[in-house]
Amino acid sequence: MTKNVTDAVDPKLVPQRTLRGGDKIPCIGMGTFGSDRFSGEDIAQAVRGGAEVGFRLFDCASVYGNEHLIGEAFQDIMKSGIKREELFITSKLWNDMHGKGDVLLSCAKTLKDLKLDYLDLYFVHWPFRNYHPLGAPPDYRNEDAGPYNHEQYMETWYQMERLVQAGLVRHIGTSNMTIPKMKLLLKDARIMPSANEMELHPCFQQPEFFNFCIEHGIQPIGFCPIGSPTRPDRDKTPDDVVDIEDPVVVKIAKAHNVHPAVICLKWAVQRGQIPIPFSIYRNEYASNIRCTIEDPLTEQEMKELETVDKNCRLIKGQVFLWEGAKGWEDLWDLNGEITR
């Protein structure tokens, strides 16, 4: 790894959040989901470069299909002198590996691929066992798919807890959840979730769920932090809005003389979630981490950005719908009750 000191940030300067139990996690991470647009090799190289410029939090997942390549990158990072305990590495359990036995198998494969002895945080990627193959079209429906089943989810969660007890995982978390589902989990869990990964960007702020997580000691981690312009085409619909084109975001970006994407990240960090932007381009990811330590937004600008919320969900999850479901809204319990 060749360090370019001119664009690097001292990781000790990057603010940290405190998880349940007192462990620290950086206030920004690097995502590793390249949708269908970038190769695994590109993403692994970005991870190497991310570590060089100061990133220490890396968000992985088995379904991304690139963990074996990222594992090689982690080896290179540690050979460069960065210790394992300086890194915060997450991964996720995919939908076809819920239930007894499979959770341990999935975690073991991720650890083998990432060449690690433990994960800092392991998420249940979706609260459904509904599965779709890679590259599934938007109208794909799996004949075995069904609505949320709390008994099945808890069967999976108790296996996640066993990973903590076995020392394979330090923290466990949820992803793509809703308040009603989270309430049931908090009632029945023995080990509480330390974090919840959720879609968060200025045009989709989820204030109710965000505040629920904070109040219950669950750290929000925000994916699509700049509105995910490179998300898969199947997730794009005509009604989607573009955060980095919003007039308020653009105006504030001009005032700070930065790209609007940087404003989205500053907003996320100052609000209290952990954004996990993705880029394979060094100038972009170096800029992403640098924005956490300089030129903060003013209170007035933060208030203005509250008005940008359009409640525009970009990752709708329609490929996980079941026979009889009305539409993607059924995944998200919009009326406050779990959709059956």
C-alpha positions in Angstrom: 0.0 0.0 0.0 1.5 3.3 -1.1 0.3 6.2 1.1 -0.5 9.5 -0.5 -0.2 11.7 2.6 -1.6 14.7 0.9 -5.2 13.4 1.0 -5.0 11.3 4.1 -6.9 12.1 7.4 -5.6 11.0 10.8 -8.2 8.3 11.8 -7.8 9.6 15.4 -9.3 12.9 14.4 -12.5 11.3 12.9 -15.3 11.5 15.5 -16.6 8.3 17.0 -19.9 7.0 18.3 -20.3 4.8 21.4 -22.1 1.5 21.0 -24.0 -0.4 23.6 -21.4 -1.7 26.1 -19.0 1.2 25.4 -17.2 0.1 22.2 -16.3 2.9 19.8 -17.2 3.0 16.1 -16.2 5.7 13.6 -18.8 8.3 12.6 -18.4 7.4 8.9 -17.7 4.1 7.1 -17.0 2.9 3.6 -19.7 0.8 1.9 -18.8 -2.1 -0.3 -22.0 -2.7 -2.4 -21.0 -1.9 -5.9 -24.6 -2.7 -7.2 -24.1 -4.2 -10.7 -21.7 -1.5 -11.9 -18.3 -2.2 -10.4 -16.2 -5.3 -10.2 -15.2 -7.0 -6.9 -11.6 -6.1 -7.7 -12.5 -2.4 -8.1 -14.2 -2.5 -4.7 -11.4 -4.3 -3.0 -9.0 -1.8 -4.3 -11.2 1.0 -3.0 -11.1 -0.6 0.4 -7.3 -0.5 0.3 -7.4 3.1 -0.7 -10.0 3.9 1.9 -7.7 2.6 4.6 -4.9 4.7 3.3 -6.9 7.9 3.5 -8.2 7.2 7.0 -11.3 5.0 6.8 -11.4 2.3 9.6 -15.1 1.2 9.3 -15.9 -1.0 6.4 -19.5 -2.3 5.7 -19.6 -5.7 4.0 -22.2 -8.4 3.2 -22.1 -11.9 1.9 -24.7 -11.2 -0.8 -22.4 -8.6 -2.4 -20.3 -11.5 -3.7 -17.0 -9.7 -3.0 -16.0 -10.6 0.5 -13.2 -13.1 -0.6 -11.6 -10.2 -2.5 -12.1 -7.7 0.3 -10.4 -10.2 2.6 -7.3 -9.9 0.6 -7.5 -6.2 0.9 -7.8 -6.5 4.7 -4.7 -8.6 4.7 -2.8 -5.9 2.8 -4.1 -3.2 5.1 -2.9 -5.1 8.2 0.5 -5.8 6.6 0.8 -2.1 6.1 0.9 -1.7 9.9 -2.8 -1.0 10.7 -3.8 -3.4 13.5 -7.0 -5.5 13.3 -8.3 -3.8 16.5 -8.1 -0.4 14.7 -10.5 -1.6 12.1 -14.3 -1.9 12.6 -15.7 -4.5 10.1 -19.3 -5.4 9.6 -21.1 -8.0 7.5 -24.6 -9.3 7.0 -26.6 -12.5 7.1 -28.4 -13.0 3.8 -32.0 -14.1 3.6 -31.5 -17.7 2.5 -29.3 -18.4 5.6 -31.8 -17.6 8.4 -32.7 -20.2 10.9 -31.0 -22.9 12.9 -27.5 -23.9 11.8 -27.4 -21.7 8.7 -26.5 -18.5 10.7 -23.3 -20.1 12.0 -22.5 -21.5 8.6 -23.0 -18.0 7.0 -20.9 -16.2 9.6 -18.1 -18.9 9.3 -18.0 -18.4 5.5 -17.9 -14.6 5.9 -15.0 -14.9 8.4 -13.1 -17.2 6.1 -13.7 -15.0 3.0 -12.7 -11.8 4.9 -9.8 -13.7 6.5 -10.8 -12.6 10.0 -11.2 -14.2 13.4 -14.2 -12.1 14.4 -16.6 -9.5 13.1 -17.2 -6.2 15.0 -20.8 -6.2 14.0 -23.1 -8.7 12.2 -26.5 -7.7 10.8 -29.6 -9.6 9.8 -29.7 -8.1 6.3 -33.5 -8.2 5.9 -36.1 -9.4 8.4 -37.5 -11.9 5.8 -36.4 -15.3 4.5 -37.7 -14.1 1.2 -34.9 -14.7 -1.3 -34.1 -13.5 -4.8 -31.3 -14.6 -7.1 -28.6 -12.1 -8.2 -29.8 -9.7 -10.9 -33.5 -10.5 -10.3 -35.9 -8.2 -12.2 -38.2 -5.8 -10.2 -41.3 -8.0 -10.8 -39.5 -11.2 -9.5 -41.5 -13.2 -6.9 -40.2 -16.2 -5.0 -43.0 -18.8 -4.6 -41.8 -19.5 -1.0 -41.8 -15.8 0.0 -44.1 -14.7 2.8 -44.8 -11.7 5.1 -42.8 -11.1 8.3 -42.9 -14.0 10.7 -41.7 -13.0 14.2 -41.2 -16.6 15.4 -38.9 -17.3 12.4 -37.1 -14.0 13.0 -36.4 -14.8 16.6 -35.1 -18.3 15.7 -32.6 -16.4 13.6 -31.9 -13.8 16.2 -31.1 -16.4 18.9 -28.6 -17.9 16.6 -27.1 -14.4 16.1 -26.8 -14.1 19.9 -24.9 -17.4 20.0 -22.3 -15.9 17.7 -21.7 -13.2 20.3 -21.5 -15.8 23.1 -19.0 -17.8 21.0 -16.8 -14.7 20.4 -17.2 -14.7 16.6 -19.1 -11.4 16.6 -18.8 -8.5 19.0 -22.1 -6.9 18.3 -25.3 -7.8 16.4 -27.6 -5.6 14.6 -30.7 -5.2 12.4 -31.2 -3.9 8.9 -34.2 -2.9 6.8 -36.4 -3.0 9.9 -39.5 -1.0 10.9 -40.6 0.3 14.3 -43.3 -2.4 14.8 -40.9 -5.2 14.0 -38.2 -3.6 16.2 -40.6 -3.4 19.2 -41.2 -7.1 19.0 -37.5 -7.9 18.8 -36.7 -5.6 21.8 -39.4 -7.4 23.8 -38.0 -10.9 23.1 -34.2 -10.5 22.5 -31.7 -11.5 25.2 -28.9 -9.5 23.5 -30.2 -6.2 22.2 -29.2 -4.9 18.8 -26.3 -2.4 18.9 -27.1 -0.8 15.6 -29.7 -0.6 12.9 -28.8 -0.2 9.2 -31.4 1.9 7.4 -31.8 4.1 4.4 -31.1 7.7 5.5 -30.4 10.7 3.3 -31.7 14.3 3.3 -34.7 13.4 1.1 -35.5 10.3 3.3 -34.8 11.2 6.9 -37.1 8.7 8.7 -37.3 11.0 11.8 -39.7 8.7 13.8 -37.6 5.6 13.3 -34.3 7.4 13.7 -35.5 8.8 17.1 -36.8 5.4 18.1 -33.4 3.9 17.6 -31.6 6.7 19.5 -34.0 6.4 22.4 -33.4 2.6 22.6 -29.6 2.8 22.5 -29.5 1.5 18.9 -27.0 3.4 16.6 -28.5 4.3 13.2 -26.2 3.5 10.3 -27.4 5.1 7.1 -27.1 3.6 3.7 -27.7 5.5 0.5 -26.3 8.6 2.3 -26.2 10.8 -0.9 -29.2 9.2 -2.5 -27.4 6.3 -4.2 -27.1 7.5 -7.8 -25.4 4.2 -8.7 -28.1 1.9 -7.1 -29.3 -1.0 -9.3 -31.7 0.0 -12.1 -34.4 -2.2 -10.7 -34.5 0.1 -7.7 -35.2 3.2 -9.7 -38.7 4.6 -10.3 -40.0 7.7 -12.0 -41.0 9.3 -8.7 -37.5 9.2 -7.1 -35.9 12.5 -6.2 -32.2 13.3 -6.4 -30.7 14.6 -3.1 -27.7 16.2 -4.7 -30.0 18.2 -7.0 -32.2 19.6 -4.2 -32.1 23.4 -4.3 -31.4 23.7 -0.5 -28.6 21.1 -0.7 -27.1 22.8 -3.8 -27.3 26.3 -2.1 -25.5 25.1 1.0 -22.9 23.3 -1.1 -22.2 26.5 -2.9 -21.8 28.4 0.4 -19.2 25.8 1.5 -17.6 25.5 -2.0 -18.0 21.7 -2.0 -20.0 19.1 -4.1 -23.6 18.6 -2.8 -22.7 15.0 -1.9 -20.4 16.4 0.8 -23.2 18.3 2.3 -25.3 15.1 2.5 -22.5 13.4 4.5 -21.9 16.4 6.8 -25.6 16.5 7.6 -25.6 12.7 8.3 -22.6 12.9 10.7 -23.8 16.0 12.5 -27.3 14.5 12.9 -25.9 11.4 14.6 -26.2 8.6 12.1 -23.2 6.8 10.6 -23.2 7.2 6.8 -21.5 4.5 4.7 -20.9 6.1 1.3 -19.5 4.0 -1.5 -17.0 5.1 -4.2 -14.2 3.5 -6.1 -12.6 6.9 -6.8 -9.9 8.1 -4.5 -10.7 11.8 -4.8 -14.3 11.0 -3.8 -13.7 8.7 -0.8 -10.8 11.0 0.4 -13.2 13.9 0.3 -15.9 11.8 2.0 -13.8 11.2 5.1 -12.2 14.7 5.2 -15.7 16.3 5.4 -16.1 14.8 8.9 -13.3 16.9 10.4 -13.6 20.3 8.8 -16.0 23.1 8.0 -19.1 21.9 9.8 -22.6 22.9 8.9 -24.2 25.7 11.0 -27.3 25.1 13.1 -29.3 27.2 10.6 -28.1 25.0 7.7 -29.0 21.8 9.7 -32.5 23.3 10.2 -32.8 24.1 6.5 -31.8 20.6 5.6 -34.7 19.2 7.8 -37.1 20.8 5.2 -35.5 18.8 2.4 -37.2 15.5 3.6 -39.5 14.2 0.8 -40.1 10.8 2.5 -38.6 9.3 -0.7 -37.5 5.7 -0.1 -35.1 4.6 -2.9 -34.5 1.0 -1.9 -38.0 -0.3 -1.9 -37.3 -4.0 -1.7 -40.0 -5.1 -4.2 -38.1 -8.2 -5.1 -38.9 -9.6 -1.7 -42.7 -9.4 -2.0 -44.9 -12.4 -1.6 -48.0 -13.7 -3.4 -50.9 -11.5 -2.5 -48.8 -8.5 -1.4 -50.2 -5.2 -2.7 -46.9 -3.5 -3.4 -43.5 -2.6 -1.9 -45.2 -0.5 0.8 -46.2 -3.8 2.5 -42.6 -4.4 3.4 -42.4 -1.2 5.5 -45.5 -1.3 7.8 -46.4 2.2 6.9 -49.6 2.3 9.0 -47.6 1.3 12.2 -48.7 -2.3 12.1 -46.9 -5.3 10.6 -48.4 -6.2 7.2 -49.7 -9.8 7.1 
